[in-house]
């Protein structure tokens, strides 16, 4: 009877772990499937210049006739 209790507790713990890992996996999938734009190095500020990557995205949008607002950008960063 005691062994049965221990096994049930172990199953519950594993189920919680699976739920947590499933959520983390879903979060990563959503991040990976987002809209991605990659800009050439020449469009970014040079050494010593202030860098605002959100502004770079907005400016590139203006160049091609697209109005990009701050709320349109979910995540913006420079790749290493």
Secondary structure, 3 states (H helix, E strand, C coil): CHHHHHHHHHHHHHHHHHHHHHHHHHHHHHHHCCCCCCCCHHHCCCCCCCCCHHHHHHHHHHHCCCCCCHHHCCCCCCCC
